[in-house]
Amino acid sequence: MARMRYPEQALELLKQEDPETQVTLNFIRSLLKRDAIPYVKIGRRHLLNYDALVEYLAKGNTQEEAAPLGAIRRVKV
């Protein structure tokens, strides 16, 4: 069974496992907004899959994510 947590709870649990983590609540919320990790919307709040969050962080972001259509993309100089 998946461990579902609110973003605040997920951050607290992550800090218990790694007190030196640099992950912030805003980062977790941005992952939800980009659908990078699975979640369930309950009213205005989101329950995220904590195990998927940990897996996402462990895997890392090896590829640059494409900007959504109509968005301004960063140009490498």
All heavy atoms as a GROMACS GRO file, in nm:
protein
  627
    1MET      N    1   0.084  -0.118   0.000
    1MET     CA    2   0.000   0.000   0.000
    1MET      C    3   0.088   0.124   0.000
    1MET      O    4   0.188   0.131   0.071
    1MET     CB    5  -0.091  -0.002   0.122
    1MET     CG    6  -0.175   0.121   0.136
    1MET     SD    7  -0.296   0.101   0.267
    1MET     CE    8  -0.439   0.151   0.180
    2ALA      N    9   0.051   0.221  -0.078
    2ALA     CA   10   0.128   0.344  -0.090
    2ALA      C   11   0.114   0.429   0.036
    2ALA      O   12   0.009   0.433   0.098
    2ALA     CB   13   0.079   0.424  -0.210
    3ARG      N   14   0.224   0.496   0.070
    3ARG     CA   15   0.221   0.588   0.186
    3ARG      C   16   0.182   0.725   0.134
    3ARG      O   17   0.264   0.796   0.074
    3ARG     CB   18   0.356   0.593   0.254
    3ARG     CG   19   0.394   0.461   0.318
    3ARG     CD   20   0.519   0.472   0.400
    3ARG     NE   21   0.636   0.494   0.315
    3ARG     CZ   22   0.755   0.525   0.362
    3ARG    NH1   23   0.775   0.538   0.491
    3ARG    NH2   24   0.857   0.542   0.280
    4MET      N   25   0.057   0.763   0.155
    4MET     CA   26   0.007   0.890   0.107
    4MET      C   27   0.020   0.995   0.217
    4MET      O   28  -0.019   0.971   0.331
    4MET     CB   29  -0.140   0.878   0.064
    4MET     CG   30  -0.163   0.771  -0.043
    4MET     SD   31  -0.076   0.802  -0.196
    4MET     CE   32  -0.173   0.934  -0.265
    5ARG      N   33   0.076   1.110   0.182
    5ARG     CA   34   0.100   1.218   0.279
    5ARG      C   35   0.068   1.352   0.214
    5ARG      O   36   0.079   1.369   0.093
    5ARG     CB   37   0.247   1.221   0.323
    5ARG     CG   38   0.301   1.092   0.383
    5ARG     CD   39   0.245   1.071   0.523
    5ARG     NE   40   0.306   0.957   0.588
    5ARG     CZ   41   0.262   0.833   0.584
    5ARG    NH1   42   0.154   0.804   0.516
    5ARG    NH2   43   0.323   0.736   0.649
    6TYR      N   44   0.032   1.448   0.299
    6TYR     CA   45   0.022   1.586   0.253
    6TYR      C   46   0.164   1.637   0.235
    6TYR      O   47   0.258   1.584   0.296
    6TYR     CB   48  -0.053   1.672   0.355
    6TYR     CG   49  -0.201   1.642   0.363
    6TYR    CD1   50  -0.257   1.590   0.478
    6TYR    CD2   51  -0.284   1.665   0.254
    6TYR    CE1   52  -0.392   1.561   0.486
    6TYR    CE2   53  -0.419   1.636   0.260
    6TYR     CZ   54  -0.473   1.585   0.377
    6TYR     OH   55  -0.605   1.557   0.382
    7PRO      N   56   0.186   1.738   0.150
    7PRO     CA   57   0.323   1.787   0.128
    7PRO      C   58   0.397   1.823   0.258
    7PRO      O   59   0.516   1.792   0.271
    7PRO     CB   60   0.302   1.911   0.041
    7PRO     CG   61   0.176   1.883  -0.033
    7PRO     CD   62   0.089   1.807   0.065
    8GLU      N   63   0.329   1.884   0.352
    8GLU     CA   64   0.393   1.920   0.479
    8GLU      C   65   0.439   1.796   0.554
    8GLU      O   66   0.549   1.793   0.611
    8GLU     CB   67   0.297   2.002   0.567
    8GLU     CG   68   0.252   2.133   0.506
    8GLU     CD   69   0.133   2.119   0.412
    8GLU    OE1   70   0.078   2.006   0.396
    8GLU    OE2   71   0.096   2.222   0.351
    9GLN      N   72   0.354   1.694   0.555
    9GLN     CA   73   0.389   1.569   0.623
    9GLN      C   74   0.503   1.498   0.552
    9GLN      O   75   0.590   1.439   0.616
    9GLN     CB   76   0.267   1.477   0.631
    9GLN     CG   77   0.154   1.531   0.715
    9GLN     CD   78   0.027   1.449   0.699
    9GLN    OE1   79   0.002   1.393   0.592
    9GLN    NE2   80  -0.053   1.442   0.804
   10ALA      N   81   0.502   1.502   0.419
   10ALA     CA   82   0.608   1.437   0.342
   10ALA      C   83   0.742   1.504   0.371
   10ALA      O   84   0.844   1.436   0.388
   10ALA     CB   85   0.576   1.444   0.193
   11LEU      N   86   0.744   1.636   0.378
   11LEU     CA   87   0.868   1.707   0.409
   11LEU      C   88   0.917   1.673   0.549
   11LEU      O   89   1.036   1.650   0.570
   11LEU     CB   90   0.848   1.857   0.394
   11LEU     CG   91   0.971   1.943   0.422
   11LEU    CD1   92   1.085   1.906   0.326
   11LEU    CD2   93   0.937   2.090   0.411
   12GLU      N   94   0.825   1.667   0.645
   12GLU     CA   95   0.862   1.631   0.782
   12GLU      C   96   0.923   1.491   0.788
   12GLU      O   97   1.026   1.470   0.853
   12GLU     CB   98   0.738   1.639   0.871
   12GLU     CG   99   0.764   1.614   1.018
   12GLU     CD  100   0.637   1.625   1.100
   12GLU    OE1  101   0.557   1.716   1.074
   12GLU    OE2  102   0.619   1.540   1.189
   13LEU      N  103   0.861   1.396   0.718
   13LEU     CA  104   0.911   1.260   0.715
   13LEU      C  105   1.047   1.252   0.646
   13LEU      O  106   1.138   1.182   0.691
   13LEU     CB  107   0.810   1.169   0.646
   13LEU     CG  108   0.833   1.019   0.651
   13LEU    CD1  109   0.842   0.970   0.795
   13LEU    CD2  110   0.720   0.948   0.579
   14LEU      N  111   1.062   1.329   0.539
   14LEU     CA  112   1.189   1.332   0.467
   14LEU      C  113   1.300   1.390   0.556
   14LEU      O  114   1.412   1.341   0.556
   14LEU     CB  115   1.173   1.416   0.340
   14LEU     CG  116   1.283   1.411   0.238
   14LEU    CD1  117   1.303   1.270   0.185
   14LEU    CD2  118   1.253   1.505   0.123
   15LYS      N  119   1.267   1.491   0.634
   15LYS     CA  120   1.366   1.551   0.725
   15LYS      C  121   1.401   1.456   0.839
   15LYS      O  122   1.512   1.463   0.891
   15LYS     CB  123   1.316   1.684   0.780
   15LYS     CG  124   1.324   1.794   0.676
   15LYS     CD  125   1.287   1.928   0.735
   15LYS     CE  126   1.304   2.038   0.631
   15LYS     NZ  127   1.281   2.170   0.686
   16GLN      N  128   1.309   1.370   0.879
   16GLN     CA  129   1.341   1.271   0.981
   16GLN      C  130   1.441   1.169   0.927
   16GLN      O  131   1.531   1.127   0.997
   16GLN     CB  132   1.214   1.198   1.028
   16GLN     CG  133   1.126   1.281   1.115
   16GLN     CD  134   0.996   1.210   1.150
   16GLN    OE1  135   0.975   1.094   1.113
   16GLN    NE2  136   0.908   1.277   1.222
   17GLU      N  137   1.424   1.131   0.800
   17GLU     CA  138   1.514   1.035   0.737
   17GLU      C  139   1.649   1.098   0.703
   17GLU      O  140   1.751   1.031   0.709
   17GLU     CB  141   1.451   0.977   0.611
   17GLU     CG  142   1.330   0.890   0.638
   17GLU     CD  143   1.266   0.838   0.512
   17GLU    OE1  144   1.327   0.846   0.404
   17GLU    OE2  145   1.152   0.788   0.522
   18ASP      N  146   1.647   1.227   0.664
   18ASP     CA  147   1.769   1.298   0.627
   18ASP      C  148   1.761   1.441   0.681
   18ASP      O  149   1.709   1.530   0.615
   18ASP     CB  150   1.786   1.299   0.476
   18ASP     CG  151   1.909   1.376   0.430
   18ASP    OD1  152   1.997   1.404   0.514
   18ASP    OD2  153   1.917   1.408   0.310
   19PRO      N  154   1.812   1.465   0.802
   19PRO     CA  155   1.804   1.598   0.863
   19PRO      C  156   1.872   1.709   0.782
   19PRO      O  157   1.837   1.825   0.796
   19PRO     CB  158   1.872   1.582   0.999
   19PRO     CG  159   1.872   1.436   1.026
   19PRO     CD  160   1.874   1.369   0.892
   20GLU      N  161   1.966   1.673   0.696
   20GLU     CA  162   2.040   1.772   0.617
   20GLU      C  163   1.981   1.796   0.479
   20GLU      O  164   2.043   1.861   0.395
   20GLU     CB  165   2.186   1.726   0.602
   20GLU     CG  166   2.260   1.710   0.734
   20GLU     CD  167   2.277   1.841   0.808
   20GLU    OE1  168   2.306   1.944   0.742
   20GLU    OE2  169   2.260   1.840   0.931
   21THR      N  170   1.860   1.745   0.453
   21THR     CA  171   1.800   1.759   0.320
   21THR      C  172   1.780   1.906   0.284
   21THR      O  173   1.751   1.990   0.369
   21THR     CB  174   1.666   1.684   0.311
   21THR    OG1  175   1.622   1.690   0.175
   21THR    CG2  176   1.560   1.744   0.400
   22GLN      N  177   1.796   1.933   0.157
   22GLN     CA  178   1.776   2.068   0.104
   22GLN      C  179   1.641   2.080   0.034
   22GLN      O  180   1.611   2.185  -0.024
   22GLN     CB  181   1.889   2.104   0.007
   22GLN     CG  182   2.026   2.106   0.073
   22GLN     CD  183   2.034   2.207   0.186
   22GLN    OE1  184   2.001   2.324   0.167
   22GLN    NE2  185   2.074   2.162   0.303
   23VAL      N  186   1.560   1.976   0.039
   23VAL     CA  187   1.428   1.978  -0.023
   23VAL      C  188   1.337   2.071   0.057
   23VAL      O  189   1.338   2.069   0.180
   23VAL     CB  190   1.368   1.835  -0.028
   23VAL    CG1  191   1.225   1.838  -0.080
   23VAL    CG2  192   1.455   1.745  -0.114
   24THR      N  193   1.262   2.153  -0.014
   24THR     CA  194   1.172   2.248   0.051
   24THR      C  195   1.027   2.214   0.018
   24THR      O  196   0.998   2.137  -0.075
   24THR     CB  197   1.200   2.392   0.004
   24THR    OG1  198   1.172   2.400  -0.136
   24THR    CG2  199   1.344   2.432   0.032
   25LEU      N  200   0.938   2.274   0.093
   25LEU     CA  201   0.795   2.256   0.069
   25LEU      C  202   0.757   2.310  -0.069
   25LEU      O  203   0.677   2.249  -0.140
   25LEU     CB  204   0.715   2.325   0.179
   25LEU     CG  205   0.565   2.304   0.179
   25LEU    CD1  206   0.531   2.156   0.186
   25LEU    CD2  207   0.503   2.377   0.297
   26ASN      N  208   0.815   2.421  -0.108
   26ASN     CA  209   0.786   2.477  -0.241
   26ASN      C  210   0.831   2.383  -0.352
   26ASN      O  211   0.764   2.373  -0.455
   26ASN     CB  212   0.854   2.613  -0.259
   26ASN     CG  213   0.784   2.721  -0.180
   26ASN    OD1  214   0.666   2.710  -0.151
   26ASN    ND2  215   0.856   2.825  -0.145
   27PHE      N  216   0.943   2.314  -0.335
   27PHE     CA  217   0.989   2.219  -0.435
   27PHE      C  218   0.891   2.104  -0.449
   27PHE      O  219   0.857   2.063  -0.560
   27PHE     CB  220   1.129   2.167  -0.400
   27PHE     CG  221   1.179   2.064  -0.495
   27PHE    CD1  222   1.214   2.096  -0.625
   27PHE    CD2  223   1.190   1.932  -0.455
   27PHE    CE1  224   1.260   2.000  -0.713
   27PHE    CE2  225   1.235   1.835  -0.542
   27PHE     CZ  226   1.271   1.869  -0.672
   28ILE      N  227   0.846   2.052  -0.336
   28ILE     CA  228   0.749   1.942  -0.339
   28ILE      C  229   0.621   1.987  -0.408
   28ILE      O  230   0.565   1.915  -0.492
   28ILE     CB  231   0.720   1.890  -0.197
   28ILE    CG1  232   0.845   1.824  -0.138
   28ILE    CG2  233   0.604   1.790  -0.198
   28ILE    CD1  234   0.833   1.787   0.008
   29ARG      N  235   0.576   2.107  -0.378
   29ARG     CA  236   0.454   2.158  -0.443
   29ARG      C  237   0.475   2.177  -0.592
   29ARG      O  238   0.382   2.156  -0.672
   29ARG     CB  239   0.413   2.289  -0.376
   29ARG     CG  240   0.354   2.268  -0.239
   29ARG     CD  241   0.316   2.397  -0.174
   29ARG     NE  242   0.252   2.373  -0.045
   29ARG     CZ  243   0.252   2.460   0.053
   29ARG    NH1  244   0.308   2.578   0.040
   29ARG    NH2  245   0.191   2.430   0.168
   30SER      N  246   0.595   2.218  -0.633
   30SER     CA  247   0.622   2.235  -0.777
   30SER      C  248   0.620   2.100  -0.848
   30SER      O  249   0.577   2.091  -0.963
   30SER     CB  250   0.755   2.306  -0.800
   30SER     OG  251   0.864   2.222  -0.770
   31LEU      N  252   0.666   1.994  -0.781
   31LEU     CA  253   0.658   1.860  -0.840
   31LEU      C  254   0.513   1.819  -0.861
   31LEU      O  255   0.479   1.757  -0.962
   31LEU     CB  256   0.729   1.757  -0.751
   31LEU     CG  257   0.880   1.770  -0.739
   31LEU    CD1  258   0.934   1.666  -0.641
   31LEU    CD2  259   0.948   1.757  -0.873
   32LEU      N  260   0.428   1.851  -0.765
   32LEU     CA  261   0.285   1.820  -0.779
   32LEU      C  262   0.225   1.897  -0.896
   32LEU      O  263   0.148   1.842  -0.975
   32LEU     CB  264   0.211   1.853  -0.650
   32LEU     CG  265   0.247   1.768  -0.528
   32LEU    CD1  266   0.177   1.822  -0.405
   32LEU    CD2  267   0.212   1.623  -0.550
   33LYS      N  268   0.261   2.024  -0.906
   33LYS     CA  269   0.206   2.109  -1.011
   33LYS      C  270   0.246   2.059  -1.149
   33LYS      O  271   0.169   2.068  -1.244
   33LYS     CB  272   0.256   2.252  -0.991
   33LYS     CG  273   0.190   2.354  -1.078
   33LYS     CD  274   0.233   2.493  -1.039
   33LYS     CE  275   0.158   2.596  -1.122
   33LYS     NZ  276   0.197   2.732  -1.084
   34ARG      N  277   0.368   2.002  -1.161
   34ARG     CA  278   0.416   1.950  -1.289
   34ARG      C  279   0.377   1.806  -1.313
   34ARG      O  280   0.417   1.746  -1.412
   34ARG     CB  281   0.569   1.961  -1.296
   34ARG     CG  282   0.619   2.102  -1.301
   34ARG     CD  283   0.768   2.105  -1.316
   34ARG     NE  284   0.828   2.044  -1.196
   34ARG     CZ  285   0.951   2.001  -1.189
   34ARG    NH1  286   1.030   2.009  -1.292
   34ARG    NH2  287   0.999   1.949  -1.078
   35ASP      N  288   0.301   1.746  -1.220
   35ASP     CA  289   0.262   1.605  -1.228
   35ASP      C  290   0.384   1.513  -1.235
   35ASP      O  291   0.382   1.409  -1.302
   35ASP     CB  292   0.171   1.579  -1.348
   35ASP     CG  293   0.035   1.644  -1.333
   35ASP    OD1  294  -0.012   1.655  -1.219
   35ASP    OD2  295  -0.024   1.684  -1.435
   36ALA      N  296   0.492   1.550  -1.166
   36ALA     CA  297   0.614   1.469  -1.166
   36ALA      C  298   0.600   1.350  -1.073
   36ALA      O  299   0.669   1.249  -1.092
   36ALA     CB  300   0.733   1.555  -1.124
   37ILE      N  301   0.513   1.360  -0.973
   37ILE     CA  302   0.488   1.249  -0.881
   37ILE      C  303   0.337   1.232  -0.868
   37ILE      O  304   0.262   1.328  -0.878
   37ILE     CB  305   0.552   1.272  -0.742
   37ILE    CG1  306   0.510   1.405  -0.682
   37ILE    CG2  307   0.703   1.261  -0.750
   37ILE    CD1  308   0.564   1.429  -0.543
   38PRO      N  309   0.291   1.109  -0.844
   38PRO     CA  310   0.147   1.085  -0.835
   38PRO      C  311   0.086   1.146  -0.708
   38PRO      O  312   0.152   1.150  -0.603
   38PRO     CB  313   0.135   0.932  -0.831
   38PRO     CG  314   0.272   0.876  -0.828
   38PRO     CD  315   0.370   0.987  -0.838
   39TYR      N  316  -0.035   1.194  -0.722
   39TYR     CA  317  -0.108   1.252  -0.609
   39TYR      C  318  -0.257   1.235  -0.629
   39TYR      O  319  -0.304   1.204  -0.738
   39TYR     CB  320  -0.074   1.400  -0.592
   39TYR     CG  321  -0.122   1.489  -0.705
   39TYR    CD1  322  -0.249   1.546  -0.702
   39TYR    CD2  323  -0.041   1.513  -0.814
   39TYR    CE1  324  -0.293   1.626  -0.805
   39TYR    CE2  325  -0.084   1.593  -0.918
   39TYR     CZ  326  -0.210   1.650  -0.913
   39TYR     OH  327  -0.254   1.728  -1.016
   40VAL      N  328  -0.330   1.255  -0.519
   40VAL     CA  329  -0.476   1.252  -0.521
   40VAL      C  330  -0.522   1.386  -0.467
   40VAL      O  331  -0.476   1.429  -0.361
   40VAL     CB  332  -0.531   1.137  -0.434
   40VAL    CG1  333  -0.682   1.142  -0.428
   40VAL    CG2  334  -0.483   1.003  -0.485
   41LYS      N  335  -0.611   1.451  -0.538
   41LYS     CA  336  -0.661   1.581  -0.494
   41LYS      C  337  -0.783   1.558  -0.406
   41LYS      O  338  -0.878   1.490  -0.445
   41LYS     CB  339  -0.695   1.668  -0.614
   41LYS     CG  340  -0.720   1.811  -0.576
   41LYS     CD  341  -0.720   1.900  -0.696
   41LYS     CE  342  -0.739   2.043  -0.647
   41LYS     NZ  343  -0.742   2.137  -0.755
   42ILE      N  344  -0.780   1.617  -0.287
   42ILE     CA  345  -0.892   1.609  -0.194
   42ILE      C  346  -0.932   1.752  -0.161
   42ILE      O  347  -0.864   1.820  -0.083
   42ILE     CB  348  -0.853   1.533  -0.065
   42ILE    CG1  349  -0.809   1.392  -0.100
   42ILE    CG2  350  -0.967   1.534   0.035
   42ILE    CD1  351  -0.761   1.312   0.016
   43GLY      N  352  -1.038   1.797  -0.223
   43GLY     CA  353  -1.077   1.936  -0.207
   43GLY      C  354  -0.970   2.025  -0.267
   43GLY      O  355  -0.936   2.012  -0.384
   44ARG      N  356  -0.914   2.113  -0.186
   44ARG     CA  357  -0.807   2.200  -0.234
   44ARG      C  358  -0.669   2.146  -0.200
   44ARG      O  359  -0.569   2.203  -0.237
   44ARG     CB  360  -0.822   2.339  -0.170
   44ARG     CG  361  -0.943   2.412  -0.219
   44ARG     CD  362  -0.966   2.545  -0.153
   44ARG     NE  363  -0.848   2.604  -0.092
   44ARG     CZ  364  -0.843   2.722  -0.037
   44ARG    NH1  365  -0.952   2.795  -0.033
   44ARG    NH2  366  -0.733   2.769   0.017
   45ARG      N  367  -0.662   2.036  -0.129
   45ARG     CA  368  -0.535   1.979  -0.085
   45ARG      C  369  -0.494   1.860  -0.170
   45ARG      O  370  -0.577   1.801  -0.239
   45ARG     CB  371  -0.545   1.938   0.062
   45ARG     CG  372  -0.580   2.060   0.149
   45ARG     CD  373  -0.560   2.037   0.292
   45ARG     NE  374  -0.416   2.020   0.320
   45ARG     CZ  375  -0.372   1.980   0.437
   45ARG    NH1  376  -0.456   1.954   0.534
   45ARG    NH2  377  -0.242   1.966   0.458
   46HIS      N  378  -0.367   1.826  -0.163
   46HIS     CA  379  -0.313   1.714  -0.239
   46HIS      C  380  -0.249   1.613  -0.145
   46HIS      O  381  -0.172   1.650  -0.057
   46HIS     CB  382  -0.205   1.764  -0.336
   46HIS     CG  383  -0.256   1.857  -0.440
   46HIS    ND1  384  -0.271   1.992  -0.419
   46HIS    CD2  385  -0.296   1.834  -0.567
   46HIS    CE1  386  -0.318   2.049  -0.528
   46HIS    NE2  387  -0.333   1.955  -0.620
   47LEU      N  388  -0.280   1.487  -0.167
   47LEU     CA  389  -0.212   1.377  -0.099
   47LEU      C  390  -0.115   1.318  -0.200
   47LEU      O  391  -0.157   1.275  -0.307
   47LEU     CB  392  -0.312   1.269  -0.055
   47LEU     CG  393  -0.383   1.288   0.076
   47LEU    CD1  394  -0.484   1.175   0.096
   47LEU    CD2  395  -0.286   1.291   0.192
   48LEU      N  396   0.012   1.317  -0.167
   48LEU     CA  397   0.110   1.265  -0.261
   48LEU      C  398   0.160   1.129  -0.217
   48LEU      O  399   0.153   1.094  -0.100
   48LEU     CB  400   0.227   1.362  -0.277
   48LEU     CG  401   0.313   1.391  -0.154
   48LEU    CD1  402   0.434   1.302  -0.152
   48LEU    CD2  403   0.355   1.536  -0.158
   49ASN      N  404   0.211   1.054  -0.312
   49ASN     CA  405   0.268   0.924  -0.285
   49ASN      C  406   0.411   0.946  -0.237
   49ASN      O  407   0.499   0.981  -0.314
   49ASN     CB  408   0.265   0.839  -0.413
   49ASN     CG  409   0.315   0.699  -0.391
   49ASN    OD1  410   0.400   0.674  -0.306
   49ASN    ND2  411   0.264   0.608  -0.470
   50TYR      N  412   0.434   0.927  -0.107
   50TYR     CA  413   0.565   0.956  -0.047
   50TYR      C  414   0.674   0.868  -0.108
   50TYR      O  415   0.785   0.915  -0.132
   50TYR     CB  416   0.559   0.936   0.105
   50TYR     CG  417   0.691   0.961   0.170
   50TYR    CD1  418   0.738   1.091   0.186
   50TYR    CD2  419   0.771   0.856   0.215
   50TYR    CE1  420   0.861   1.116   0.243
   50TYR    CE2  421   0.894   0.880   0.273
   50TYR     CZ  422   0.939   1.010   0.287
   50TYR     OH  423   1.061   1.034   0.343
   51ASP      N  424   0.645   0.742  -0.133
   51ASP     CA  425   0.744   0.652  -0.191
   51ASP      C  426   0.786   0.699  -0.331
   51ASP      O  427   0.902   0.689  -0.368
   51ASP     CB  428   0.692   0.509  -0.196
   51ASP     CG  429   0.665   0.454  -0.057
   51ASP    OD1  430   0.746   0.480   0.034
   51ASP    OD2  431   0.561   0.388  -0.038
   52ALA      N  432   0.692   0.752  -0.407
   52ALA     CA  433   0.723   0.805  -0.540
   52ALA      C  434   0.810   0.930  -0.529
   52ALA      O  435   0.898   0.952  -0.612
   52ALA     CB  436   0.595   0.836  -0.616
   53LEU      N  437   0.786   1.011  -0.427
   53LEU     CA  438   0.869   1.129  -0.403
   53LEU      C  439   1.013   1.089  -0.375
   53LEU      O  440   1.107   1.142  -0.434
   53LEU     CB  441   0.813   1.212  -0.287
   53LEU     CG  442   0.901   1.328  -0.238
   53LEU    CD1  443   0.918   1.433  -0.346
   53LEU    CD2  444   0.844   1.388  -0.111
   54VAL      N  445   1.031   0.992  -0.287
   54VAL     CA  446   1.166   0.945  -0.252
   54VAL      C  447   1.234   0.886  -0.376
   54VAL      O  448   1.352   0.911  -0.401
   54VAL     CB  449   1.160   0.843  -0.137
   54VAL    CG1  450   1.294   0.779  -0.114
   54VAL    CG2  451   1.110   0.911  -0.010
   55GLU      N  452   1.159   0.809  -0.455
   55GLU     CA  453   1.214   0.750  -0.577
   55GLU      C  454   1.255   0.858  -0.676
   55GLU      O  455   1.360   0.850  -0.739
   55GLU     CB  456   1.111   0.657  -0.640
   55GLU     CG  457   1.160   0.585  -0.762
   55GLU     CD  458   1.055   0.492  -0.819
   55GLU    OE1  459   0.978   0.433  -0.741
   55GLU    OE2  460   1.049   0.479  -0.943
   56TYR      N  461   1.171   0.962  -0.690
   56TYR     CA  462   1.202   1.073  -0.781
   56TYR      C  463   1.331   1.141  -0.737
   56TYR      O  464   1.417   1.172  -0.820
   56TYR     CB  465   1.086   1.172  -0.782
   56TYR     CG  466   1.111   1.292  -0.870
   56TYR    CD1  467   1.076   1.290  -1.005
   56TYR    CD2  468   1.170   1.408  -0.820
   56TYR    CE1  469   1.100   1.400  -1.086
   56TYR    CE2  470   1.194   1.517  -0.901
   56TYR     CZ  471   1.159   1.513  -1.034
   56TYR     OH  472   1.182   1.621  -1.115
   57LEU      N  473   1.345   1.164  -0.608
   57LEU     CA  474   1.465   1.230  -0.558
   57LEU      C  475   1.588   1.142  -0.574
   57LEU      O  476   1.697   1.191  -0.604
   57LEU     CB  477   1.446   1.268  -0.410
   57LEU     CG  478   1.339   1.373  -0.384
   57LEU    CD1  479   1.318   1.389  -0.234
   57LEU    CD2  480   1.375   1.506  -0.448
   58ALA      N  481   1.573   1.011  -0.555
   58ALA     CA  482   1.686   0.919  -0.568
   58ALA      C  483   1.730   0.907  -0.714
   58ALA      O  484   1.849   0.897  -0.742
   58ALA     CB  485   1.648   0.783  -0.514
   59LYS      N  486   1.633   0.907  -0.804
   59LYS     CA  487   1.663   0.892  -0.946
   59LYS      C  488   1.733   1.015  -1.000
   59LYS      O  489   1.823   1.005  -1.082
   59LYS     CB  490   1.533   0.866  -1.023
   59LYS     CG  491   1.552   0.851  -1.173
   59LYS     CD  492   1.422   0.820  -1.243
   59LYS     CE  493   1.330   0.940  -1.234
   59LYS     NZ  494   1.215   0.932  -1.320
   60GLY      N  495   1.693   1.131  -0.956
   60GLY     CA  496   1.751   1.255  -1.007
   60GLY      C  497   1.689   1.294  -1.139
   60GLY      O  498   1.615   1.219  -1.200
   61ASN      N  499   1.720   1.412  -1.182
   61ASN     CA  500   1.667   1.464  -1.307
   61ASN      C  501   1.781   1.469  -1.408
   61ASN      O  502   1.851   1.568  -1.418
   61ASN     CB  503   1.606   1.602  -1.283
   61ASN     CG  504   1.527   1.651  -1.402
   61ASN    OD1  505   1.506   1.578  -1.496
   61ASN    ND2  506   1.484   1.775  -1.396
   62THR      N  507   1.798   1.361  -1.483
   62THR     CA  508   1.909   1.352  -1.577
   62THR      C  509   1.880   1.422  -1.708
   62THR      O  510   1.972   1.462  -1.778
   62THR     CB  511   1.944   1.205  -1.606
   62THR    OG1  512   1.828   1.139  -1.655
   62THR    CG2  513   1.992   1.136  -1.480
   63GLN      N  514   1.755   1.438  -1.741
   63GLN     CA  515   1.719   1.505  -1.865
   63GLN      C  516   1.654   1.638  -1.833
   63GLN      O  517   1.581   1.652  -1.736
   63GLN     CB  518   1.621   1.423  -1.946
   63GLN     CG  519   1.679   1.294  -1.998
   63GLN     CD  520   1.575   1.219  -2.081
   63GLN    OE1  521   1.458   1.256  -2.083
   63GLN    NE2  522   1.618   1.115  -2.148
   64GLU      N  523   1.682   1.735  -1.916
   64GLU     CA  524   1.616   1.865  -1.899
   64GLU      C  525   1.471   1.849  -1.941
   64GLU      O  526   1.442   1.799  -2.049
   64GLU     CB  527   1.684   1.970  -1.986
   64GLU     CG  528   1.627   2.108  -1.968
   64GLU     CD  529   1.700   2.211  -2.053
   64GLU    OE1  530   1.822   2.200  -2.066
   64GLU    OE2  531   1.632   2.301  -2.104
   65GLU      N  532   1.381   1.890  -1.855
   65GLU     CA  533   1.239   1.875  -1.886
   65GLU      C  534   1.197   1.978  -1.989
   65GLU      O  535   1.240   2.093  -1.984
   65GLU     CB  536   1.156   1.890  -1.759
   65GLU     CG  537   1.182   1.780  -1.659
   65GLU     CD  538   1.096   1.792  -1.536
   65GLU    OE1  539   1.001   1.871  -1.538
   65GLU    OE2  540   1.125   1.722  -1.439
   66ALA      N  541   1.117   1.935  -2.083
   66ALA     CA  542   1.071   2.023  -2.189
   66ALA      C  543   0.970   2.122  -2.133
   66ALA      O  544   0.887   2.088  -2.049
   66ALA     CB  545   1.008   1.942  -2.301
   67ALA      N  546   0.977   2.245  -2.181
   67ALA     CA  547   0.881   2.347  -2.140
   67ALA      C  548   0.747   2.316  -2.204
   67ALA      O  549   0.742   2.269  -2.318
   67ALA     CB  550   0.929   2.485  -2.181
   68PRO      N  551   0.638   2.339  -2.133
   68PRO     CA  552   0.506   2.315  -2.192
   68PRO      C  553   0.484   2.407  -2.312
   68PRO      O  554   0.546   2.512  -2.324
   68PRO     CB  555   0.409   2.346  -2.079
   68PRO     CG  556   0.486   2.409  -1.972
   68PRO     CD  557   0.630   2.387  -1.998
   69LEU      N  558   0.397   2.364  -2.403
   69LEU     CA  559   0.368   2.444  -2.521
   69LEU      C  560   0.322   2.583  -2.482
   69LEU      O  561   0.242   2.600  -2.391
   69LEU     CB  562   0.261   2.376  -2.606
   69LEU     CG  563   0.302   2.244  -2.670
   69LEU    CD1  564   0.183   2.184  -2.745
   69LEU    CD2  565   0.418   2.263  -2.764
   70GLY      N  566   0.376   2.682  -2.550
   70GLY     CA  567   0.338   2.820  -2.523
   70GLY      C  568   0.419   2.884  -2.412
   70GLY      O  569   0.405   3.002  -2.386
   71ALA      N  570   0.506   2.809  -2.346
   71ALA     CA  571   0.587   2.864  -2.238
   71ALA      C  572   0.722   2.908  -2.293
   71ALA      O  573   0.771   2.858  -2.394
   71ALA     CB  574   0.607   2.761  -2.129
   72ILE      N  575   0.781   3.001  -2.226
   72ILE     CA  576   0.914   3.048  -2.264
   72ILE      C  577   1.016   2.948  -2.209
   72ILE      O  578   1.010   2.911  -2.093
   72ILE     CB  579   0.941   3.188  -2.207
   72ILE    CG1  580   0.840   3.287  -2.268
   72ILE    CG2  581   1.084   3.232  -2.235
   72ILE    CD1  582   0.847   3.424  -2.208
   73ARG      N  583   1.106   2.903  -2.292
   73ARG     CA  584   1.205   2.807  -2.247
   73ARG      C  585   1.340   2.876  -2.226
   73ARG      O  586   1.370   2.976  -2.292
   73ARG     CB  587   1.219   2.691  -2.344
   73ARG     CG  588   1.266   2.730  -2.480
   73ARG     CD  589   1.281   2.607  -2.571
   73ARG     NE  590   1.315   2.645  -2.705
   73ARG     CZ  591   1.439   2.671  -2.746
   73ARG    NH1  592   1.538   2.660  -2.664
   73ARG    NH2  593   1.461   2.708  -2.870
   74ARG      N  594   1.419   2.824  -2.135
   74ARG     CA  595   1.551   2.878  -2.108
   74ARG      C  596   1.645   2.838  -2.221
   74ARG      O  597   1.648   2.724  -2.263
   74ARG     CB  598   1.603   2.825  -1.976
   74ARG     CG  599   1.733   2.884  -1.933
   74ARG     CD  600   1.772   2.834  -1.796
   74ARG     NE  601   1.672   2.868  -1.696
   74ARG     CZ  602   1.676   2.977  -1.620
   74ARG    NH1  603   1.776   3.060  -1.630
   74ARG    NH2  604   1.582   2.999  -1.532
   75VAL      N  605   1.723   2.933  -2.267
   75VAL     CA  606   1.820   2.910  -2.374
   75VAL      C  607   1.958   2.899  -2.310
   75VAL      O  608   2.000   2.985  -2.233
   75VAL     CB  609   1.818   3.024  -2.478
   75VAL    CG1  610   1.924   3.003  -2.584
   75VAL    CG2  611   1.680   3.036  -2.539
   76LYS      N  612   2.030   2.790  -2.344
   76LYS     CA  613   2.165   2.773  -2.292
   76LYS      C  614   2.259   2.866  -2.367
   76LYS      O  615   2.255   2.876  -2.487
   76LYS     CB  616   2.211   2.628  -2.309
   76LYS     CG  617   2.134   2.532  -2.223
   76LYS     CD  618   2.187   2.391  -2.239
   76LYS     CE  619   2.107   2.295  -2.157
   76LYS     NZ  620   2.154   2.158  -2.171
   77VAL      N  621   2.345   2.932  -2.292
   77VAL     CA  622   2.440   3.028  -2.352
   77VAL      C  623   2.579   2.970  -2.348
   77VAL      O  624   2.619   2.905  -2.262
   77VAL     CB  625   2.437   3.162  -2.276
   77VAL    CG1  626   2.536   3.258  -2.336
   77VAL    CG2  627   2.298   3.219  -2.279
   0.00000   0.00000   0.00000
